[in-house]
């Protein structure tokens, strides 16, 4: 059974930092690229970042230079370090991967709120 479980969301002030983690199980984690998406209230889900199987990374323009995605294949986790947070980063953040046999897999999400 494939599972993606996000943790680490919460409240941060503008300019602050938060770190999200996603614990993966039920598939060969090291063999798959991993993604973070987010969905702000009233908006469509937005791609945030990707890390592939050789640790290459890509970021959406809105987070480039502020967010860092990383993975630990020994622990089957993917992380998102979020710095210089802005109110517009407020969203539910989702961990995602695409499995060849089972398609898109999503976690339940972690709420990040950036506010004074």
Buried (B, 14 or more C-beta within 10 A) or exposed (E): EEEBBBBBBEEBEEEEEBBBBBBBEEBEBEEBBBBBBBBBEEEEBBBBBBBEEEEEEBBBEEBEEBBBBBBEBEEBBBBBBBBEBEEEBBBBBBBBBEBEEEEEBBBEBBEBBBEE
